[in-house]
Amino acid sequence: MKTTLNIIGGGMAGSEAAWQAANAGLNVIIHEMRPKVETFAHRTGNLGEMVCSNSFRSDDHEQNAVGLLHWEMRAANGLIMQTAEKHRIPAGGALAVDRDPFAESVTAALKSHPNITISYDEITALPEDGHWIIATGPLTSGALAEAIQAETSAQALAFFDAIAPIVYHYSINMDVAWMQSRYDKGETIEEQTAYLNCPMSKDQYEAFIDALLAADKTEFKEGETAGYFDGCLPIEVMAERGRETLRFGPMKPVGLTNAHDPDNKPYAVVQLRRDNALGTLYNIVGFQTKMKYGAQKDVFKTIPALENAEFARLGGIHRNTFINSPTLLDDQMRLRSRPNIRFAGQITGVEGYVESAAMGLLAGRMAVAEITGKSVPLVPNTTAMGALVTHITGGAEAKTFQPMNVNFGLFPPLEGTKNGRRNRKTRYKGYTDRAKLDWQNWLDQIA
C-alpha cells in the first residue's frame, strides 16, 4: 500500500507540491477549504487561483532572479510554469497569464491525475501523525493559524497585503491612452504594446496626489500592529513617503512616448496591464490600495483616460500570515517540533506566486525522498531555489525576518572577481549560468 502525502492548501505551493509528489508515484490528498470556507480575496474554488496580480514577473532567465526561478521550475517539470505558458498573454518581458483559464487548467490537471485526491474540507488542527505539507498561504484559516501559533509559541507573524483594481477595457478613453511597453520591450509587436498608458501633466499629477492623500481609507482594527510588505505597498502609503515617490515608482514616465502627442513628455504615467486573453480586462499596475471603495472610484477617475472607467474589481487590503521560518524550520522545510509536517509557500515567508510555487516544488520533492527512504542533498544555494530555501531556513536574521522575493542578493558571490564585483550585466549572467549547472546537477542526483 502506498504511503499518502497530505497537503493542506491548493494554491500555488500546494498545487505544485502535489504535482511533484504524485508524478513520483505517491498517493496525494489535497485538503482545500474553498469554496466551502471563503476568504477575503478568492473568488472561486479553483486550485492555483491568482488573487492579486496576474503576472509571474520577469521571464528573463539570464538577467533576472525570478526569471531564473522560472527556468529552474521548468527544468523540474513544474506544473505552474507549464500551465502559465499555455495561458500566457502579452506583457512585454513579463510572464503574465489569463488568470481564470490558468486556474481552471491547474485544477483540471490535478483532478485528472490518478494519484491525486482532492478533499474540500477545512483542517483546523496540526496533524499528529502521517506525512503533511502545510501550504495554506497568506490567508490561512483562523483556526489553523491559531493552532500553528500555539505550537510555535506565537512565533507566527503577519503583515498587510493589498490588491490592485481591474478596469473594463471598453471604459478606457483610447483617445488619451496609448499602447506601449516600457522601452518597447518584447520580441513581437504584441509584446511591445502590451501595456496601456495614461499620461499625466505636472498639474494632473499634483491633483492626483492631493486626492490620494485626502481619500477615505480602511482603518485597521484596534490592536492590529502588522506592517506592510515593501514590495506591495498601497499607493497611498507610498505617496505619504513623499509626493514624488510614485513618480519614481509605478508612475515613472521613462521609456514611454505618448503616441497622441510624441513631442510632449508626460510628467507621470499610469500603466495598465492586460488581465485576460480577450483583452477585456486591465489591472492598474502597482496600484494596490487600502482606500474605501467609493474613494477609489473618485480618485482613479481623476486619471486621464479613466474618467469614465468601470471597475470589474476594486482594490482592497487583507492580513497575511507567515511563520518565523529561520527559527521554526529545518533545512528540509520540516517543523522542528513536529518533523512529520513541512511548510511551503508564502506562509514560510517567501513573497510572490513564483517563489511560493518554487517552495511547493521543493517541499514535494523532499517529501518524496523522505517517504521513499532516499537521502536528499541540500539544494545548492547558488541556485534560485537554493538561495530562497537557505534564506528562509536559517540564512535570514530571525529577529528581523520579513517576506522576501527572490533576488541576486541572496546568492553567494561569484568566484574569481575582486570583492565579487563585475559590471551588473556580466555579474547577473554569471549567477544564472552557475545556477543552471548546479540546479541540473541537483536534479540528476535526486532522479
N, C-alpha and C positions, 0 to 999 in steps of 0.2 A: 504493500500500500504506500502510495506517495505521501511524503510529508507536505503539509499545507502551509503556505505563507499567507498570512492575513495582512491586508493593507488597509489602514483607516484613511479615507480621503481619496477622491477621484479627480483631483486637479492635475496640474502639470506633473508634479513629482510622483503622485500615486499612480497615475496612468503609465508613466514611463517605467516606474519600478515594476509594475505588474507585467508589462510587456517583456521586459528583460528576463524576469524570473520565469514567466510562462514559456518563453521561447527556449529556455534552458531545461524545460521538462518538469518544472514544479507545478503542483496544483496551487492556484492563487484565488483567494476570495478578496474582492474589493468591497469594503464597507463604506458606502456613500449615503449620507443622511438626506441629501437632496433627492427629490423635491419634497419629501415629507416634512423635513425641517428646513426652512428657508433661511437665507442670510440677507443682509442689507444689500449686497452688491450683485448676487447671482440672479439671473432671470429664468433659468431653465434647470432641468435635472441632468443635463448632458455632462459627460466627463470631459475634462480639459477645457471647460468654458473659460473664455477670456473676459475678465470683469473690468479691467482698466483700459489700457491701450490695446490696439490690435497688432502691435509691432513687436517683433523679436529683436529689434535694433540692428546694428550694422552686420552685414553678411560678409564683410571683408576679412578673410581668414589669414591675411598676410600682415595687416597693419592694425588690427583691432582685436582686443582680447575677447570680446563677446563673439566676434566672427570666428575666432579660433575655437571657441567653445562649440559653435555650430558645427565646425569641421570635425571635432572630436566626437560629437554625438552622432553625426552621420557615419563616421568610421565604425562606431559601435552598434550600428543598426538601430538607431534611436527612432522610436515611433513619432515623437513630437516633431522632429526635423523632417521625417518622411512626409508626414501629413501637412506640415507647413508648406513644403514645396508644391504639393498638389493643389493647394488653395492660395497660392501666392498672388498678390496683387501689386501693381507698380507702386514703389515707394523710394525711388532714387536708389541709393546704396543700401537701404534697409530691407530686411525681410519682414514684410507685413502680409497679413492674411485676411481673407474674408471670414470673419470670426464665427458666424453661425455654422456654415458648412464645415469649417475646420473642426469645431467641437462635435458636430454630428458624425464626422468621419472617425475621429478618435473613439467615440462611443461605439460605433459600428465595428471597428477593428477589435476592440476589447470584448465586446459581446459575442463576436463570432469566433473568438479563439477557443479551441477545445479545452484548454487548461484553465480558463478563467471563468469564475462565477461572480456575479455582482449581487450584493445584498444591500437593499435600500433600508438600512437601519442606522440608528444613532448609537455609537459606542460612548458610554458615559463614564467608564472607569478604566484604569490601566489594567490590561490583561495580566493574570498571574502566571500563566504558562503558555507554551506554544511559541511560534516564531511570528513576530509582528513588526510592521513598519508603520509609524505614525507620520502621515503626510497630509495633515489636515489644513496646512496653510495658515495664512494670517487670520482667517475667520473661523478659527477653531470654536466648536460649540462651547457654551458656557460651562456645562457640566464636565466635559473632558478637560477644559482649561483649568478648572478648579482641581481636578484630580492630578493633573501634571504639576500644578503649583504646590499641592500638598506633598507630593512625592519629592519635589526638588527644593523643598524648604523655601518656597516663594522666589526661587531664582528664575522665574519666568518674567519676562519684560514685555513692554508694549510701546508702540508708537502709533501716531495717527497717519493715515494714508488717505489720499484724495484721488478722485477720478474726474476726468475732463468731460465736458458736454459734447454731444453729437448733433450735427445740424443736417437737415434735409437739403440736398444739393439744389433742388428746384427753387428754394427760397433765397439763394445767394445771388446777389446782383453781379453778373459777369461783365457788365459794362464798367465796373470798377475793379473787380478782382481779375487776376490772370493766373495761368497755369505755368509753373516753372519749379524745378528742383534747384536747391541752392547750388550755385556754381555749375548749373546744368548737369549735375552728377547723374550718371547712369549710362548704359551702353546703347539704349534704344530711345527713340523719341518719346515713347510712352513713359519710360523711367525718368527722362529728363524733364517731363512735365507732370510729375506725379503729385506735386503739391499745389494747392490753391492758395494764392497770396492776396492779402488785403492790406493796401498801403496806408500809412498814416503820415500826415504832416506833423510838425512840431506842436502846433496848437491842438490838433486832434489827439495826439499822444498825451499831452498835459491834461486835457479834459478827461481822457480815459483814466489816467492815474487818479485824478481827483475823485471821479465817480467810484473807482475801485476802492479807494481808501475810506470813502464815506458810506459804502454799502452795508446793509444789514448782513451779519454773518452768524453762522451757527456757533453757539457758545457751548463750551464743554461743561459737563456736569461737575458739581462741587466735588472736590477730591481727586479729579482726573488730572494726573500730572505727566502723562506720556508726552514725549516730544514728537517731532516730525522726522521722517527720513529725508535727508537733504536732497536726494535725487528725485523727490516727488513732492516738493514744497507747493502749497497752494499759492496761486499767483498773488493774492493779496498779502501773504506773508513776505514774498519776495519784494513787493512794492514797498512794504513797510521798512525794508532794509535800506531803501534809497530810491529816489524817483527814477534813476537811470538804470536800476538793476534789471528790469525786464527788457530794456533796450539792448542790454548786453547778454541777455539770456534768450528766452523763447521768441522774443520780438526783435531780434537783431536784424538789421536790414542788409547785411553783407551778402554778396554773391547773388544778388537778385536785381533784375532790371524790369521796371514797370512796362509791360507791353503796350499799355494805353498812353503812356507818357514817358518814353525812354530817356528823355533829356532831364527829367526831374527825379532826383534821387529821393526815395522815401526816407523819412526820419526814423520810422519803425515799421515793421511788417508783422502782421498776424498770419501764421500759416495754418492751413487745414490739410489733413491727410485723408485720402480715401479710406473708408472703413469697411467697404464691401466690394465684391467683384463687379456689381452692377454700376457702381459709382453713384448710387442714390444717397449715400450717407457719407458725411465727412466729420472727423473729430478735430477739435481745435487743439493743435499741438502745444503741449506744455501748459495748458490752461486748467490744471487741476484747481479745484476751488472749494471753499467752505462757505461761500455766500449762500444765503437763503434763495429758494427758487425764484421768487419774484424779483429779487435784486439781480440775480444772474441775467434774466431776460432784459432788464433795464440797462445793465452795464454792457452786456455783449452786443446789444443793438446799437450802441454808440460806435461800434467798429465799422468803418467804411465797407460797404458791400454786404453787411449783415443787418442793415437797418430793418429788413423785413424777415429776418431769419425765423424759421420754425424749427423747434428742437425735438429730435427723436428721443433724446435723453439729456437731462440736465446733470450737472456735476454734483458731487457730494463728498462726504468725508466719513471714514469709518475707522474703528480701532483695530489695529493689527497686533497679534500676539506672536512673540518669538521667545525661545529659551536661551539661557546663557550657555551656549554650546561649548565654549572652551573649558568651562568648569564641569559640565554635566556629561559630555560625550567622550568616548574613547576614540582611537584612530580608525575604528571600524564603524563609527557613527552609532554605536550602541550606548544606551543609557547606562552609566556606570553602576547605578544602584539596582538596575534590572536589565541585565545584558541580553535578555530574550527580546528586548524592544529596541529597534532602531528608529531614528528620526530622519526625515528627509524633507527637502523643500524649504519654503520660506520660513517655516516655523523654526528652522535651525539658525536663522539669521543671515541667509543669503537673500538678495533682493533681485527680483526680476523673474519673468517667465522662464528664460533660458537657464538661469542659474538654478532655479527651483527644479526644473526638469532634469538638469545635469546631476543634481544631488539625488534625485529619484533613481536615475540610471545607476549611479554608484551604489546606492543602498540595495537596489535589486540584485546587482552583480555580487555584492558582498554577502547578501543573504543566501544566494545560491551556493556560493563557495562554502559557507559555514554549514549549511544543511547537507551538502554532498560530501563533506569531510575534506575539502581541499584547503590548502593554505593560500592566502591571497597576499602577494607582495604589496607594500604600500604604494599608493598611486604616486608617481614621481611629482614632486612639487614644481618641476619645470614645465608641467602641462597645465592647461587651464583648469581641468578637473582637479588635479592635484593641488594647485595653488589655492583653489577655493576650499577644498576639504581640509587642507592643512590649516588654513586661516580659521575655520570655524571649530576645529577640534584641538586647538592649542596654540596656533600661531598668533591669534589676536590677544590683546590685553583684556582679560576678563572684566576688569573694573570699568572699562570704558567701551565694552562691546556694544556695537550697533550694527544694524543691517548693512550689508556690503554688496555692491555689484562686483563682478569680476573686472580686474584691471591689471595692467602690467606691473603696478607697484607691489602686487602680491607675489611676483615671480622672483626667484633668486637672480642676482646679476649675472650677466654673460661673462664667461671666462675670456681671458686674453685681451681685455681692454683696460685702459688706465682708469681706475676707480669705477669700472663698469660703464664708462661713458662712450657713446658714439653719437653720431647725429641720429635724431629720433627715428627717421625712416629706416635707416640701417639697423638700428637697435631693435625696433619692433619686428623687422623681418628676421633678425637673429633669434628673438624669442619664439616666433612662430615656427621657424624651421626646426629648432631644437625640440619644441613641444611635440610636433608631429612625429618625429622619430621616436621620442620617448613614449608617447601615447600608443603608437602602433606596437612597440616592443612590449608594453604592459598588456595590451590586448592579446598578443600572441602567447604570453606567459599564462594567462588565465583561460585560454581556449580549451 
